[in-house]
Amino acid sequence: MDLSLHRADYVQVGVTSPETLKLLPAARRGAPQKVVIGDHDGVVMCFGMKKGEAVAVFKTLPGQKIARLELGGVLNTPQEKIFIAAGSEIRGFTKRGKQFLSFETNLTESIKAMHISGSDLFLSASYIYNHYCDCKDQHYYLSGDKINDVTCLPVERVPRVTPVLACQDRVLRVLQGSDVMYETEVPGPPTVLTPHNGNGGDSGEDLWFGTSDGKLGLIQITSSKPIHKSEIRNEKKRGGILCIDSFDIVGDGVKDLLVGRDDGTVQVYSFDNASEPVLRFDQMLSESVTSIQGGCVGKDGYDEIVVSTYSGWVAGLTTEPVHKESGPGEELKVSQEMQNKISSLRNELEHLQYKVLQEREKYQQSSQSSKAKSAVPSFSINDKFTLNKDDASYSLVLEVQTAIDNVLIQSDVPIDLLDEDKNSAVVSFSSCDSEASDNFLLATYRCQANTTRLELKIRSIEGQYGTLQAYVTPRIQPKTCQVRQYLIKPLSLHQRTHVTSPGRPMNTLTLTGQFSFAEVHSWVVFCLPEVPEKPPAGESATFYFQNTFLDTQLESTYRKGEGIFKSDNISTISILKDVLSKEATKRKINLNISYEINEVSVKHTLKLIHPKLEDQLLLAKKVQLIDALKELQVHEGNTNFLIPEYRCILEEADQLQEEYKKQPAHLDRLHGMITDLFIDKFKFKGTNVKTKVPLLLEILDSYDQNALIAFFDAA
């Protein structure tokens, strides 16, 4: 059964953070519910719908940006008390808007996530977790990486208080008091946690998590070890998950999973007889979905999915059918209620247009006077710069609260801008003189009308590091621009991991010298992505990384006065040696550098590159056959006489040709990595082999794996 939902916009508030909208409990099943939402202006608004209009129940005065909004109350009673987190303060309101709580937590960081269960309050800032009971401090934990969300297993169903932290390093940390009971790795950086069915499922221990790279997972948090029960991969490359809720929108008596993503996608997964959830509904909104709730708001008896977006729109995707009372050749009959609403909107629009005209004239007059002052309008930008493991490219997402006019991309490091299907902006490139101005890329994206979100794909080269800058200009007057900066790190294609493959041939780089633990940690942060800015607790640290393009590994262990780096790729060790010695020289620190090179690792890395090179060469051969096969098809009138392999090439012709357009860049990238590997192998032996590179490229043009390995051995 397909689910049919229709969008209805209710109100617009200020810019919103994730998980800042909730529906107050209904008096009965199907009765209209009140909506409460907090925004970046610090305003908490509660409203209900009456005759198709949003009517405010209460609205607070502006204040600090609201980062989280949760409902609470006495356990096993309707949860209708409203709690908000703003800065380091928690405030509580009744459903009528009366403030009954103002609790200053004295946290040194702003609160990012909050969970409430009866008199227990679970809070997390960037790295700090706190548990309060009746506003009294109970437990505290300092995380090694950023905390994105916090929840707790339902205390009324599970005999122990079990908080769970979703951390940026792809780990869920299960706590007991102030200690970690255990950790479990998940397939991406978790951004949101919510109990299955809202109550933890049959056991009370089941949690759904969503990741920033768009994966969903169900995990059971037992008292001894986690049980991974289900995972929904992000096959269609949708956005990261910002919010999850459980609600029976299909109406089959089983709660469905509602999911909101940062690319504007709203999804509904149902739990039929199948072991895995089934996608029932998928709709794209124009901006990221920050909160999602199931309930009834617009009309009595019609369930809906209520969402809030980044720019502050509150909308419902309702099951109420759209009535069209018209037959063939007849005009559409509109109800009296709808006619009144259209008339009211027209009057409001005319009034706003007149007001804008007045204000514009007033501004023009004041700007001509000698005492004129022009204020730069402020606007919010929601940005994300993340590495995609699947294709070893970076995704840059820029979202503005108002329409974007253009975005200028500038880079002082060589990078490639890749085609992005989701991007409808017109791009133009400017020529750059990299030697004179340190500009390797200047590109302008001109956006279509009402575009508030722009997504770009960028591919970097390891060893080339610098800064990427985005100049964002919205469609507002007077013209203004904001700049966002993103670091392209020396080992930019490496991603944090917690599992390594033993038995690989490793090369080792060892640094010793008069440097502190904090200094060597800052060097690792400079070189590698996904490393927490703050040094971890303790006297030493160990991090593991995987190259997303080649699947080579890197292990880094360091402490005061010593750093040991191991990798099965010589080029990784070479980049680290060059960058770390340069950073130490800047700080006038004398480094002792030693290394152990494993010759077997070169052949090992070439074998990892081999399948990728073969795929590209096979693609080229297939594309060369397409024209000849099409001629045969036209001549014979069918393809039945062709062998299955050739029929398959014809069926996939368009896809193969599209992929082939990108092939030169893929081949150049692979050839560049092999060339770097060749130069780095002999650099550690003290030999300069750059004169032999043209011969190497000739071998690569007529690629044969054995000939390539023989050239590496003989050079």
N, C-alpha and C positions, 0 to 999 in steps of 0.2 A: 504494500500500500504506500503510495507516494503522499508525502505531507505537503499540503498547499497552505502557505502563509502569506499574508499581505501586510505591507509596511504602513504604519501610521505614525507620524511624528507628533510628539506631545509638547515638549518645551525645549529651549536651549539655555544652558547655564554657562559658566566659565569653563576653561580648560580643565579636564578631569584626569586624575591618576587612576591606575588599575584598582579594582575592587572598592569603589566609592559609591556604589548604588545598591540599595536593598529595597525589597518589598516588605511592608509591614504585614504581619499575619492577618488572614481574613477571618471574619466572624463565622463564616461557613464556607464549605466547598463551592467554588464558582462565584462567590461574592466579590465585587470590585475591591481592589486593595489600594492602599496609599503607597506612593513612591517617595523614598527619601534619598537625597543625593548631596554630596559635598564636592566643592570645586577648588581650584587654585586661588580663587579670590577669598577663600576662607568662609564662604557662605554655605550653610546647611539649609536645604529647601525640602519641604515635605508638601506633596500635592496629590490631589485625587482628580479623577475625571468626572465632569458633570455636564450632560447634554453635549458631549463632544468637545468641551473646553476644559483646559487644565485650571483647577481652582486650588490656590495655595492654602494649606492648613497652617503652616508657619514658615518663616524665613528669618535666619539670623543675620546679624550685622557682619560685614566683611572682617577678616582677620588673617591669621597665618594660613598658608597653603595646607589644605587637607590631603593627607597622604593615604588615609585608610578610613573606612567606615564599616562598622560591624553592629549587629544586633545582639542583645543579651537580655538576661533576666534570670529569675530563679529557675533552677533546673526542673524539667518536666512541666513547665508552664509556658504559655505563649511568649516567644522572645520578641518583645516590642519596645525595649529600651534601646535608644540609639547612642552609640559610642563613636567618637571620632578621634583620630590621632592627628595633631597639628604641631610641627616642631618636636619638642620633647614633652608636650602636654597631652593628656587625655581628658576629653570633656564628655559628659553624659547628658542626654536630653530625654524627656518623656515623649510619648507619641503626640502630645499637644504642643511640644516645643519649649517646655519649661526646663531650664538647666538645673540638674540636681548634683552634678559632679564636676569638679575641676581639680585634676590630679597632676601635679608637676613631678615628672619622674626623675628630673635632674640628670638625664642621660646626656653625655657629651656630644652625641650625634643625633640627628633628627630621626624620628621613628619612621621605618619603612614598611613594616608589616605588623599585624596585630591579630590575635585570636582571643575570643572571650568564651568562657565556659563557667556559668554560675558566678561565683565570687573570685574565680581565677582569671588573671589577666596575663597573657603571654605576648611579649613584645620583642621586636628585633629592630636594631638600627643596622648600619652597614656591616659591622663585624660583631656587635654585642647582642646577646640574648638575655632577657630578664623575665623572671616569673614572679608575679605579685599575687598575693591572696589578701583580699579586703584592703588593697592599696598598701600592703606591707611587703617589703622585699623578702622573697623566699629563696630563689636560686639565680645563678648568674653563670654565663658561659661566654668565653671569648673565642670566636671562630677563626680558623686559619684562612678562610676565604669569605667573600661577600655572602651575606644571607639574603636571599631573594624573597622567601616566604616562610611563615611559621604556622603550624597548626598543632592540634592535640587530639589524640584518639578520644572518642566520647567517654567521659568519665562515668556516666551513668550506665555504660554497657561494658566497660573494661575495668577490672579491679585496681588498676594502677594509673597514675598520672604519667602519660607518655607523650611529651612534646616531640615534634619532628621538624627539623630545619631543612629547607631546600637551599643548598649552597651552590655558588657559581662554578665550583670546580667539579661539577657533575656528580655530586655526592648528596645523598640524604643522610643526615646525622640524627640518630634516634637517641634522645637524652633520658637519663634517670637522675633527677635532681640537677646538680651542677656538672655531672659527668656524662661523657658519651658512652652509651650502652653498646652501640655498634654503628658502623657506617655501611652504606651500600651504594655502589655505583649505578647510575642510570645513564641512558644513551644520549644525553645532552644536558646542558645547564638547566636545571629545573627552575621554573619561574613561578609556578602556582601549585598549591596542594589543596585538596578538598576530600572529605570522607565520601566513600562510595554510597550512593543513595541518600547522602546527607547525614547518615547515621552509622557509617562504617560497614554496611552490608550485614550479612548473616552473623559474622563473628564480631563485628564492631571494630575490626582491625584493618579493614580494607581502605586504602587511600588511592585516589587518582592523582597523578602528577602530570603537568604539561611542561614542555621544554621550550627554550628560546629558538630552537631550530624546528619547531612544529611537531614534535612527537608526543604521543599520549601513552601513559602506562598505568597499569593497576598493580599495586603491590600490597601484600599483607604484612603488617608490622607485628610479628609475634614477639613474645618475651625473650626469645633466644636468637632467632635469625630471621631475616626477611624472606618472603616467598614471592618471586616475580610471577604474577598470574597472567598478565596480558600486556601486549604492546601494539599500538597502532602507529605504523610508520608513516612518514610524510612523503608518500609516493608522488603526489602532484605538486610538490614544492610550494605548499602554502606557507603563510607567515607563522611567526612564533606565537605561542599560546599565552594569552594574558589573563583569561578568566574561564572558570568552569562552574557549572551548576547541575543539580539533578532535579528533574521535574518530568512528570508524565504528560508530555505535550501531545503524544500520539493517541492517548486515551485508551490504552490496552491494559491498564492496571499495573504496569511495570514502569518504574521511573526511567526516563531517558537521560542521556548525557548531553548537556548543552555546552558548546565550546565557542569562545570568542577569540579571534586571532588578530595580530597586529597589522595584517594586510587588509582588514575589514571583513574577513570571512566569518559567517555565523554557520555553525554546523550542529546537526542533531544526530546522535548515534543511539540506535535502539538495541535492546537486548532481547532478541527473539530466541528461538530454540538453538540458534547457532552458538558455538562456544565463544566466537569473537563478536564484538559490537558491529552492527551494520549501519552504514551511513544512510540516513533517511532524508536529510534536508541539507542543502548547501547553498548559501546565498552570499553574494559579495556586496558589502556596503562601501561607500567611497572613502572611508577613513577607519583607523584602527578602533577595534571594539575594546573598551577598557573594563566594562562590567557586563555581566549577563545574569538574568534571573528569570525563572519561570513562574507564572502566576496569572492573575486576571486583573486588568487595569481599565481597559477601554470600555467594555460593555459586559454587563452581567451575564454569566454563563459561557463566555467565550474565553478559553485559555489562550495565552500568548507568551512570547519570549520578549522580555523587556531588556533593551540594551542601552548603554551609554557609550558615546564615541569620544575620541580625544578632544575635539573642539567643543564638546558639551551638549551635543544633541541627545535627547532621551527619546527613544522610538520604541514602538511595539511591532513585533511580527505576529499578527493575530490570526486565529483560526476562523474569525468571523468572515463569512463569504461576502464577496463584492456583488451586490445585486445590480443587474442591468435589465431594467424593464423595457426592452425594446424588441420589436420584431423586424422582419426584413423590410427595408425601405422606410422604417419609422424613425423618428428622432428619439434620442435617449431621454427617458423621463427621469427627472431628478426630484427627489423628495423635498418637501418644504424645509425640513431641517438642514439639508445640504445646501439649498438655495440661500437660506439665511446665513450659513457659514461662509459661502462664497462671497456674498454681499459684504459681510463683516470684514473679510480678508481684503477685499478690494478697497474698502474705505480706509483700512489700516495702512495699506500700501500707499495709497494716495497721500495720506497724512505724513507718512515717513518720507516720501519723495519731496513733499513741500518743505519739510523740516530740514532735509539735507541741503536743498537749494538755498534756504535761508542761511544756514550755517556756512555754506560755501561762499556766499556773497559777503557775509560778515568777515570771513577769514581773508578774502581778497582785499577788502577795504582796510583791515587792520595791518596786512602785510605791506601796504603802500605807505603807511605812516612811519615817521622817523623813530618811534619807540617800539617798532614791531619786534616780537619775539616768536620764534618758531620752535615748537617742541618736537623732538624726534619720537614718533610713535613706537611703542614697545610691542613686541609680539613673541609668542612662545614657539620654540622649535623642539620637536621630539625626534631625536636622531639615534641611529643604531648602526654600528660598524662591526660586522661579525664575519668570521671565517666559515665558509661552507665546506664541510668535509667531503661531500660527494664529488665536487668538481674542482676543489682546491682553489676557489676564488673567494674574494671578499664581497659581501653585500652591504651597500651603503643605503640606508633608508632615511629620508628627510621628510618629516611631516610638520606642517605649519597650521596654526589655528585658522588662518585665512588663506585665500587662493594664492598660489605661487605664480609670480610673473616669469622669473628666470633663475637659473642656478649656474654659477660659474665654477668649474672644477679646475684647480691648479695644483700641480705636483712638481716637487723638485727632485723626484726620483722616477726612473723609467717604470711606467705601468701601462697596462692595456685596459681600455674600456670595452667591455663585452656587450653584445646585444642582449637586451632584457625584454622578454615578451610582455611583461606587465607595464612597460614604459611606453607611453604614447607621445612623449615630448620630442621636439625636433632638435637634433644635436648638430652643432657646427664646431669645427676645429680651427684653431688659430696656429699659424706656424710659430715655432719656438727656436730660439738660439740658446741651446743648453749651456754652451761655454760662456756666453756673455751674461746671461741672466739667471742661471740655475733653474730654468724652466724646462721641464721635459714634456709637460702636458698643459695645454690650455683648451678647455672645451666648454661651450655654453649650451645649456639645455633650456629651450624656450617651451614653456608649458602651455597646454590648451586651457581654455577658460574653465574656472572652477576646479582646477587640479590642486588638491591640498597635500598630496602625498607623491613623492618621487622615489623610485627604487633604481639603483645603479649596481652594475656588477663590475668588479675590478680585479685584475690579475696582476700580482706582483712577482718579482724575481728575487729569490733568496740571495742575500749578500749585498743587495742594493737597498739602502735604507734612507729614510728621510721623512718628509711631512706632506700629507695630502690636505688641501684646504678646499672647503666648499663655501662660496659666497652666495647666500640665499637672499633674494629680493622678492618680497610679496607684492601683490597688487593693492597697495595702499598709498595714500598721499599724505604728506610729502614723501617722496621716494626715500627709502631707507634700506639698509642691508645688514645682515648679521653674518659673521664668519665662524665656521666650525673647523677645528683642526683634528686630524687623525694621524697617528704615528704609523708609518710603515716600518716594521721592525726588521733587523738583520735576518732573523730566522722566522719570517712572517708566515710561512706555510706550516709551521709546527703547531700541534694542538695538544693540550694537556690530556694525559691518559693515566689510568691507575693499574693497567695490566700490560706487561711486556712479554715478548716471546723470548724464552731463554735459548742459549746455544748459538746466538748470532756472532759472527766474527767482529769484535769491537776494537775501535781505535780509541786511545785514551789521551786526553789533554789534562795536565796537572799544573795548577798555578799555586805558587807560595809567595808570601811577602807580608809586609807590615800593613795589612788592611783589616778592617773590622768586619763583623758578620753583616752589619747593616750595609756597608759599602759593597761587599760582594753580592748581596741580595739585590741592591740597586742596579748592578751591572746585568744580572740575570733578567730583571724586569725590563731593562733597556733592550736586551737581545731577543727576548721571547714573549709571545702573547700569552694571555690567560694566567699570568703569575700575579698573585695579590701584591698590592703596592707595599703593604706593611710586612716586615720580616715575620715569619711564623714564630710561635713561642718555642723556647728551647735554645740550645746552643748550636744546632745544626739543622739543615733542611735538605730534603731529597725530593726532586720533582722528576716525573717521567713525561716524555713527549713523543708524539708520532708525526712524521711528515705526511700530510694529507694527500700529497701527490705521489710520492714514491713508496710510502709505508715503511721507510727507514725509521730507526728509533734513536732517542737521545735520553741519556740518564745524567742528571746533574746532582751532585752532592757537594755541599760546601759548608764551611764553618769559618770562624775567625782565623785568618792567616792561611787558609787552604781552600782550593776549589778543584774538584775532580769531575771531568765531563767525558762521558763515553758514548760513542755512536758507531753504527755500522756503515756510516757514510763519511768518507774522508773530507768531502766538501763542507759538511756541517762543522767538523773539527777545525778546518781551515778558516771558516768565517768567524767562529768563536775566538780563535787565536788572534786574528787581525783586529776584531772589534774590541775585545777585552784589553789587549795591550794598548790600543789607542785611548780607551777610557781611563786606564790606569795612568798613562802618560799625562792626560789632561789634569789629573788630580795630583801629579808629581809623586806617584807611588811606584817604587821599584819592584817589578814583578820578576820572579824566577819562573820561566816557562819550560816545561819538559813534555815530551809526547812519545807515545808508543804507537807505531803504525802497523796494522795487520794487513799484509799483502792480500790475504784471501778476501778481505772486505770489498776490494775493488771488483773482483769477479762477481761477488754476491750482489753488489749494487747494480752492475750491468745486467744481471739476470732479472732483477726487479724492474728495470726499465724495458727489457726485451718485449714483454707482452704488449706494452703501450705502443712501442714502435711498430710491432707487427700489425696491430689493429689499424694504425694510420696507413701503412703500406697496403694492407688488404682493402681498406676503404678506397684508396686511389685506384686500385685495379678494378674494383666493382664499378666505379664511376666511369672509367674508360670503356666499359662494356655496354653502358646504358644505351648510347646512340645506336650502336650496331643491333642490339636486341630489339629496340623500338622499330627499326627498319624491317627486321625479320617479321615482327608482329604485324606491321602494316601489309607486308607482302603476302604473308600466309593467312591473315585474317584471324588467327587465334594463337595461343601460346601452348597448346596441348602437346606439341612435339618437343618442347624444350624440357631439359632436365629440371628437377625441382629447384636446384640452386639458382639457375638462371631465371626461372619464374619468380622466385623470391626477390631477386635483384630488381625485376621490372615492377613488382608490387610496391617495393620500398624506394622507388627511384627518386621521388621528390625529397623524401627524408634523407637519403644518401647524399643527394646534391647539396642540400642545405647544410649538412654536416661537413661536406667537402670544402665549402666556402671558408669554414673556420680552420681547415687543415693546415695551411701554411704557418699559422700562429702556433698550433699544437706541435708541428714538426720542429719549428725553430726553437720552441721551448725545450723539447727533448734533446735536440742537438746541442743546445746551450748547456744543459746539465751534464751531458757526456763530455763536452769540451772542458767544462770546469773541473770535472772529476779527473780528466787526463792531466790538466795543468797542476791541480792540487796534489795528485799522487807524487809527481816529480818535484814539486816545490819543497815537500818535506825531506826529499833526498838532496836538496840544494842544487837541483838542475832546472834550468829554464828551457822549456820545450815549446814555447810559443811559435817557433819557426816551423814546427811539425804539425801545427793545427790545420793548415790547408790540406795536407795529406789525410788527416783524420776525417775532415769533411768530405773528401772524395770517397772514402770507405763508407761513410754514413749514407751518401747518395745512392750507392749500390749496396744497401745494407745486407750484411750476413753476420750473424752473431759470432760464429767461430772466427771469422776474419777480424772482427772488431777486438775480440779477446786476445787474439794473437798479436795484433798491433800494440795493444796495451802492454803485453808481456815483452815484446821485442824492442819497444822504444827506449 
